[in-house]
């Protein structure tokens, strides 16, 4: 097998590791590309290419995350991960861990961990690497990695819901939600929402967004039922699509350009959180991006008419 073939075979795994550490599609792709350059420039072939490349992409991602933390602290408004439509790495034996770890909720919990805790958790808990491989990747002893994992698990458990919805339940609820959204059905939306549901948007100061989180089933339902008909009046449409292994939708303008995404958190038969990503810098990997400011002006003009 050539170096190129070995690398391409492992590329999905490397991206999936980097994305979970960084929460950014672009930064993860850059980390994978840098990993290739280091692998291609190495004069010797490692005993285990998988271990070598996984360790390399992890170290690169840790360095990137440390510098990204400063930018995220200065971010305008709530920060959400860049939406991922499909995880390129598939492993039937770890399908549940992979899907759970890539959700918006899980990635936001991972943000609470230190870069080392996050990397150890991702390698060991999500991908099942041995402690010897984890230690090599993060440059710590196996004993230190075990301690890092204990702390990471504790933080993750503290923020996770006690009961998770199964995939079919989530999908059925999402179908009903988007049908009610198309119809502008306030009561239909309200009965699908948890009493303390929150709706939060990430515009990063680059696009119009909610000034603050909207809380409560009635408030969120009324907002959704009033906003979508206005959007539809200027030919904005949406297509239900899995976002970060959770139910969601992609909203597009009349030319098919991406305006924003919605991702739904479902728990105990109700939608708990609705997250919107409208920052154009986080949507470019999904295709051509719409001009959100221009569409906002068009919607307001249509409303006045």
N, C-alpha and C positions, 0 to 999 in steps of 0.2 A: 504494500500500500504506500502510495506517495504521501508526502507531508500534506499536500493540498487535500487529498482524499480523506486522510485521517482527521484533518481539521474540520472539513465540511461535514463529516459524519457527526462530530461533536458540537458543531455550531449551535444547534437548538438548545442543548444543555447549557452551554456557556452563556447564551443570551438569557435563558431563564434564571440562572444564578444571578447574573448582573442586574437584571430588571428587579428582582426581589430585594436586592441590596440597595438599589438606587431609586426605584420608583419612577424611572424615566426611560422611555423607549430610546430616545436619541442618545442619552449618556450610556445606556447599556450597549447599544450598537457600536458606539465609539470604543467602549472597553473591550468588546469582542475583537474589533479591528486591531487595537493595540496588542491584544494577546496574540493575534496571528503574526504581527510584525516581530514580536519577541520570539515566537516559535520558529518562524522562518529564518531569523537571524542567528538561531542557536546552532553551534557547530556540532553538537552531539544530540543523539536521539534519546529521549528519556525512557526509562524502563517501562513506565506506564504513561502513555500520552494523555489519557483521561485525567489522571491525578495531576500531572504537570500543568495541563491547560486549565483545569478547574482552579488550581492554586493560583495560577497567574492571573486569571480574570478576577478572582476574589481580591487579590492584593490591589489590583488596579482599581476595582470598584470601591474598596475601602478608602483609598487615597482621594478618589473623586468625591465620595460621600462627605469626607471631612471638610472639603472646601465648599461643597454644596450646602452644608448646614448653615453657613454664614448667610448665603443668599436667601435661603428659605426663611431665616429669621427676619429678613427685611422685606419679605414678600408682601404685596398689597392684598390684604384679605386672606381668606382661608386658602391653604395650599392643599391640593389633591394630587395624587399620582397621575401621570399621563395614562390615558385609557388604553387598555390592551384588548383587542378584539379576539385574539386566539393565541394561546400559549404554544409556541412551536415544539416544545419538548413534551413528549407523551411517555408515560410509564404506567401501565395498568396496575402494577403492584403498589404504586404510590399515588394513584389518581385522586384520592380524597385529599391527601396532604397538599398535592400540587394545586388543586382547585381552590381549597380553602386559603392557602397562603398568598394567592394572587388577587383576592378580592380587595376592593377599595378599603373596606373596614380593617382587614388584616394588615395591609400595607401602611395604613395610618397608625396602627398599633406598633408596627415595626419602627416607625419614626421615633417612638419614645425610647428606643434602645440606643446604646452607644454603637458606633460602627463595628466594633469587635463583637459585641453581643449579638448584633443583627446578623453578622456574617456567620458566626458559629451556629446560631439558630437555623439559618437558612440551609447551611451545608448539612448539619446533622439531622435536624427535625424534619425538614422538607425533602431533602434529597437522599438522606440515609447514608452519608459518608461516614466512614470509621473515624474514631477520635484521632488516630494517627494521621489520617489524611487532613482532617480539620486543623490539627495542630500545625502541620506543615504549611497549610494554606494561610493561616493568620499569623504565623511566626510566634506562637506561644506553646508552652508545654501542654501535654494531654491533661494534666491535673488542672492547669489554669483554664483550659477549654471547658472542662466539666463544670467548673465554678461559673464560668461565663454563661453556660447553657442553663444552669439552675436559675440564675438571675433573670435570664431572658424568658424562660418558661413562666416564672412567677409574674413578670410584668404582662406577658401575653394573656395568661389565664385571668388576671385581674380585670382586663378590659374586654374579654370575650363574653358574648351572651351565653346563658346557661343552656338554652335549647336552640338548636339550629333547624331550619326547614329543609326538607329533602328537595331534590332537584325538581321533581314533578310538581310538588306543591308550589314552589317558587314560580315555575313557569305558568301554571294555571292562574295564579294570582296576578302575575304580570300581564297576561292576556286580557283579563277582566279590567285591569287598571288602564291599559292603553285603549281598550274599546271605550271605556267611560271618558277618557281624555278626548278622544275624537268627537264624542257626542256632546262634550261640555256638560256632562252629567255630574252635578255637584254631589248629590246624595249617593250616586253610584261610586264616586271617588271616595267620599267620606267613609263609607262602610268598609273600605279596603285598607284604610289607614289606622295605625295605632293612635290611641288618644294623644300621646305625647310625641307624635311624629315631628321630624324637623326636615326642612328643605333648605339646602345650603348650596351656594354657587361659588365657583372658582373662576374669576375673570382676570385675576392678577393685575388689575388696572389697565388691561389691554382691550377690554370689551365691556359693554354694559352688563351689569349683573345686579342681583338683589343687594340692597344696602346692608342687610343683615339676614340672619337665618329667620325663616318663618316657622313658627311653632304651632302645634295643635292641629288636629284633624280637620276641624271646620275651616280654619284660616288657610291651610294648605289646599284643601279641596276647592275653596272659592277662588283662590289665586290661580290654580291650574285651569279651572273651568272658564275663567275669564280671559286668561292669557292666550290659550291655544287658538280659540276662534279668531282672535286678532291676528295671530301669526298665520293662520290658514288663509286669511283675507289677502295676504301678500304672497300666497303660494308657497309658504313654508310647510314642508311635510316631514313625516318621521317614519322610520322603519324600525320595528322592534329588532334588537340584536343583543346577543350576550356581550356584556362589558365586564372584563375582569372576572370571568366565570360566574357572573351574576346577571339576572335579568336587567335589561336596559333598552335604550333606543338611540339611534343616530338621527339628528334633525338636520335637514338640508334645505337650501334655498331653491328657487325655481330652476336654477341651472345645475342642480345636483351637488353643489359645493357644501362642505360640512360646516354647519353653524355651531352646534354644540352636541354634547351627549348627556343623557340621563342614565344614572345607575341606581338601582333599587336595592336596599337592604331589607330582606324579608325574615321575619321571626314570629313564631307562634301564630301563623295565619294572618299576619298583618304586615304592612309596609312600615318599617321603623324609621328609615332615613331615605331621603331622595337627594342625590348629589348630582350637580350639574357642572360640567367642565366646558367653559366657553372661551377660555384663554386661547387665542389662535396659535400661540407658540407651542401649545400642547396637543394640537390637532393635526398638524401638518403631515404626520405619518399615516393619517387615515385617508388622505387625498386632498384635492384643492380645497382651500378654506374660504368660507363666505366672509363678506365684510359685515360684521355684526353691527357696527355703528350705523352704517347706511340702512340696514334692515330695520334697526330700531327706529330711525327717523321715518322710514316708510310706514311702519306699523302705527306710529303716533299720528302721522298724517291721515292714514286710512280711518283711524278711530275718530278724528275730528270731523271727517266727512260724514 
